Amino acid sequence: MFFKGSNLSEDCELLLKELERLDFYRGTERRSGQFKGAKCKKGGGSMLYGTTWKGYLKYDENGEKVYRTKAPEKGLYLTKCRDLYPELKDIFIEFTKKYIPEFKWTQVQLNKNFQSPPHFDAANIGESYIIGLGDYTKGRLFMEVESSFTDEPMIRKENIKNRLFCFNGSKHKHWTEDYEGNRYSVVFFNNNKMKKISES
């Protein structure tokens, strides 16, 4: 058992220590498209943990294709992050079983000092859970929501530090507030092309 804390705050500290040992990089999906405008501090990044249908990874120094590791799930491959840190799977499963047992997920987005610009999670299905970790101040999740008083959307501002928050990123445009300090976030979600990797 990884988590021995008696409450969410204590377990957030344990999860944070695990994330602090990782070498963060900026994944392919975060280097292009709608995330080109993201702010990322030195040493930060945004890594996708889970599986992917894309087998090809890159070319090596000799011009040969480098392929991803095949996943146990048929027809899928491990993302670079899952390949590098296989132990995270059990940690994430234990954490979500303890705090959001009804929620099944396929992917986890790990962010370190990565400030997302306004965007929709176009490939996501349904709700996601996000939690913020670290010694940062501000850094709330901003999200556009419908207003019953006007045609213009309202901006909902959620403090996610050491707090799990459920939202639908495919329906609501969302982004990260400016912050100071070191900010990590973990997002559990379902991708429309993936199979579930959490245990039932």
C-alpha positions in Angstrom: 0.0 0.0 0.0 1.4 3.4 -1.1 -1.0 5.7 0.7 -0.9 5.6 4.5 -2.4 9.0 5.2 -5.7 9.3 7.1 -7.0 12.1 4.9 -6.7 13.6 1.4 -4.2 16.3 2.4 -1.8 13.8 3.8 -2.1 11.6 0.8 -1.6 14.6 -1.5 1.8 15.1 0.1 2.7 11.5 -0.6 1.6 11.8 -4.2 3.5 15.1 -4.6 6.7 13.4 -3.4 6.2 10.8 -6.1 5.7 13.4 -8.8 8.7 15.4 -7.7 11.1 12.5 -8.5 9.9 12.4 -12.2 11.8 14.0 -15.1 9.0 16.0 -16.7 9.0 16.6 -20.5 6.6 18.2 -22.8 4.7 15.5 -24.7 3.9 15.7 -28.4 0.3 16.6 -27.9 1.4 19.5 -25.7 3.9 20.9 -28.2 1.5 21.7 -31.0 -2.0 22.9 -31.8 -4.0 24.5 -29.0 -1.2 24.2 -26.5 1.4 26.1 -28.4 0.5 29.2 -26.3 1.0 27.3 -23.0 3.5 28.7 -20.5 6.0 26.2 -19.2 8.7 27.0 -16.7 12.2 25.4 -17.0 12.1 21.9 -15.7 8.4 21.6 -16.2 6.3 19.7 -18.7 3.0 17.9 -19.4 3.1 14.1 -19.8 0.4 11.7 -20.8 0.2 8.5 -18.8 -1.6 5.5 -20.2 -2.0 3.9 -23.6 -2.1 5.1 -27.1 -3.0 3.7 -30.5 0.1 5.4 -32.1 2.8 2.8 -32.3 5.4 5.0 -34.0 7.4 7.2 -31.6 10.2 8.9 -33.4 13.3 8.4 -35.6 16.6 7.6 -34.1 20.0 9.1 -35.0 20.3 6.6 -37.9 17.0 7.6 -39.4 15.3 4.4 -38.2 11.8 4.4 -36.8 11.5 3.9 -33.0 8.3 2.2 -31.9 6.6 2.3 -28.6 6.3 -0.6 -26.3 3.3 -2.8 -26.9 0.7 -2.5 -24.1 -1.0 -5.5 -22.4 -4.2 -4.1 -23.9 -4.7 -5.5 -27.4 -3.8 -3.1 -30.3 -2.5 -0.4 -28.0 1.0 0.9 -27.0 2.4 2.4 -23.8 2.8 6.2 -23.7 6.4 7.3 -23.0 5.5 8.2 -19.4 3.9 4.8 -18.6 6.9 3.1 -20.2 9.3 5.1 -18.0 7.3 4.9 -14.8 5.3 1.7 -14.8 4.9 1.9 -11.0 2.6 4.9 -11.3 -0.3 2.7 -12.5 -0.7 1.1 -9.1 -0.3 4.4 -7.3 -3.0 6.1 -9.5 -5.4 3.1 -9.1 -4.9 3.1 -5.3 -5.5 6.9 -5.1 -8.6 6.9 -7.2 -10.1 3.8 -5.5 -9.6 5.5 -2.2 -11.1 9.0 -3.1 -13.2 8.6 -6.3 -14.0 4.8 -6.3 -17.0 5.3 -8.6 -14.9 6.9 -11.4 -13.1 4.7 -14.0 -10.4 6.3 -16.1 -8.2 5.5 -19.1 -5.6 8.2 -19.0 -3.8 10.6 -16.6 -2.3 13.9 -17.6 0.6 15.0 -15.4 1.6 18.6 -15.4 4.5 20.4 -13.7 4.6 24.2 -13.9 2.6 24.0 -17.2 0.1 26.7 -17.5 -2.6 25.7 -20.0 -4.2 28.3 -22.3 -8.0 28.4 -22.8 -8.9 25.1 -24.5 -11.5 22.3 -24.8 -10.5 18.6 -24.2 -11.8 17.6 -27.6 -10.8 13.9 -27.4 -12.2 13.4 -23.9 -15.4 11.6 -22.9 -17.5 12.9 -20.1 -16.2 14.1 -16.8 -12.6 14.4 -15.6 -11.1 14.7 -12.1 -8.3 17.2 -11.5 -6.2 17.9 -8.4 -3.5 20.4 -7.8 -0.3 19.8 -5.7 2.7 21.8 -4.6 3.7 25.0 -2.8 2.0 27.3 -5.3 -0.3 30.2 -4.7 -3.2 31.2 -7.0 -3.2 28.8 -10.0 -6.9 28.1 -9.9 -8.8 26.3 -12.6 -10.7 28.8 -14.6 -13.7 27.5 -16.6 -16.4 29.0 -18.7 -19.9 28.0 -17.7 -23.4 29.1 -18.8 -25.1 31.9 -17.0 -28.8 32.1 -16.2 -28.6 35.9 -16.2 -26.9 36.7 -19.5 -26.0 35.2 -22.9 -22.3 35.6 -22.0 -20.6 32.8 -20.2 -19.5 33.2 -16.6 -16.0 32.3 -15.4 -16.0 29.8 -12.7 -12.8 29.8 -10.5 -12.0 26.7 -8.6 -9.2 26.2 -6.1 -8.0 22.6 -6.8 -5.0 22.6 -4.5 -5.1 19.3 -2.5 -8.8 19.0 -3.7 -10.3 16.8 -6.3 -12.6 18.6 -8.7 -14.9 17.1 -11.2 -15.6 18.9 -14.5 -16.3 18.2 -18.2 -13.4 19.6 -20.2 -14.9 18.6 -23.5 -17.9 20.9 -22.9 -16.4 23.7 -21.0 -13.5 25.8 -22.1 -10.9 25.9 -19.3 -7.4 27.2 -18.5 -4.9 27.8 -15.7 -4.7 31.0 -13.6 -1.3 32.7 -13.3 0.5 31.3 -10.2 3.6 31.6 -8.2 5.7 28.6 -6.8 5.8 25.0 -8.1 2.4 23.8 -9.3 1.7 20.2 -10.2 -1.7 18.9 -11.4 -3.0 15.4 -12.1 -6.0 14.9 -14.3 -7.8 11.5 -14.5 -10.0 11.3 -17.6 -11.3 9.0 -20.4 -10.1 9.3 -24.0 -12.6 8.3 -26.7 -10.1 5.9 -28.3 -8.7 4.2 -25.3 -9.7 1.2 -23.2 -10.0 1.4 -19.5 -6.8 0.6 -17.6 -8.1 1.0 -14.0 -9.3 -2.1 -12.3 -13.0 -2.7 -11.9 
